[in-house]
Amino acid sequence: MNTHEKLIDLVQDFDTAMLITKTDDGGLDARPMAIAEATDDGQLWFVTNRNSGKIAELMLDRDVAVTMQGSNKFVTLSGQCRVTDDRAKLEQLWKEAWKVWFPEGKNDPNITLLRVEPERGEYWDNSGFTGINYLLRAGKAYVQGERAETDENINASVSL
């Protein structure tokens, strides 16, 4: 598996992410978001309230970062985020559990979609046999007083 495929596979393992936007004063704002969809080409879709602060931030600057973390898997993406009112896409993505945030359901007038179009990403995967292999190499490096080496199975930066 190449690094691009591995990154996409890892992204598709997550159901939540931290979406990071820029504030109007140049700071950063991060919030957890349920991933509505992670596509095969790396795009991420989120559902949000059109009156939220993140919408105002995205109107000023579309550059975003998205981070995902599990017990042994980590991913970061950066790219552009677009606000869209695609009702057909919302219909396709809708989950009944979202009624907690949108009591009127998918017809709630405050609901809108965010589409993140990543330009680059990076992953760190210490799960399964990859993680065991790394632990063995790290132990050997420790005993020898050296730095443990990683390979593309564990860590890679990817242009999307």
ABEGO torsion letter per residue (X at the ends): XBAAAAAAAAAAABABBBBBBBBAAGBBBBBBBBBABBBAAGBBBBBBBAABAAAAAAAABABBBBBBBBAABBBBBBEBBBBBABAAAAAAABBAAAAAABAAEAABAABBBBBBBBABBBBBBABEAAAAAAAAAAAAAAAAGBBBBBBAAABBBBBX
